Amino acid sequence: MPGRFREDFIDALRSKIGEKSMGVYGVDYPATTDFPTAMAGIYDAGTHVEQTAANCPQSKLVLGGFSQGAAVMGFVTAAAIPDGAPLDAPRPMPPEVADHVAAVTLFGMPSVAFMHSIGAPPIVIGPLYAEKTIQLCAPGDPVCSSGGNWAAHNGYADDGMVEQAAVFAAGRLG
């Protein structure tokens, strides 16, 4: 999640989990409109989630992303490599990793139509993550809906959805 938006979500979640400890990891990849760059993010995020689940088995993870970052997390939580994905696409995470993920928060996740327009496969959240996932799409956001309002796509930090996602994630953390 970029800049202020990411910090706003972290702060909102931190304010809701009380005395629980919380670590933050920024996925390492070049976020651009060139879909193949997201592949590096899918590898990095999937590897980090798997390693955290293995090394910190009592930890509950919250995954999140905005726009291309939401697409990255969508692919990370997929149960299968989607048709049309590059041959070097990372394999899905082992099913037992889902037991360590409490919530997935996706803001402005690219729609099937948007993914098609950039020559990328559709995002399908895997069944082990579906009930743990909140997908938030601002009205008129052209990335996640058929709207044409780019200001809506860039306004998630100001429209109350960050708070909504933090409440959802905190509730899933217990």
Secondary structure as GFF3:
##gff-version 3
##sequence-region A 1 174
A	DSSP	alpha_helix	3	16	.	.	.	ID=ss1
A	DSSP	three_ten_helix	35	37	.	.	.	ID=ss2
A	DSSP	alpha_helix	38	55	.	.	.	ID=ss3
A	DSSP	beta_strand	61	66	.	.	.	ID=ss4
A	DSSP	alpha_helix	68	76	.	.	.	ID=ss5
A	DSSP	three_ten_helix	95	100	.	.	.	ID=ss6
A	DSSP	beta_strand	101	107	.	.	.	ID=ss7
A	DSSP	alpha_helix	112	117	.	.	.	ID=ss8
A	DSSP	alpha_helix	127	130	.	.	.	ID=ss9
A	DSSP	beta_strand	133	136	.	.	.	ID=ss10
A	DSSP	alpha_helix	150	153	.	.	.	ID=ss11
A	DSSP	alpha_helix	161	173	.	.	.	ID=ss12
###
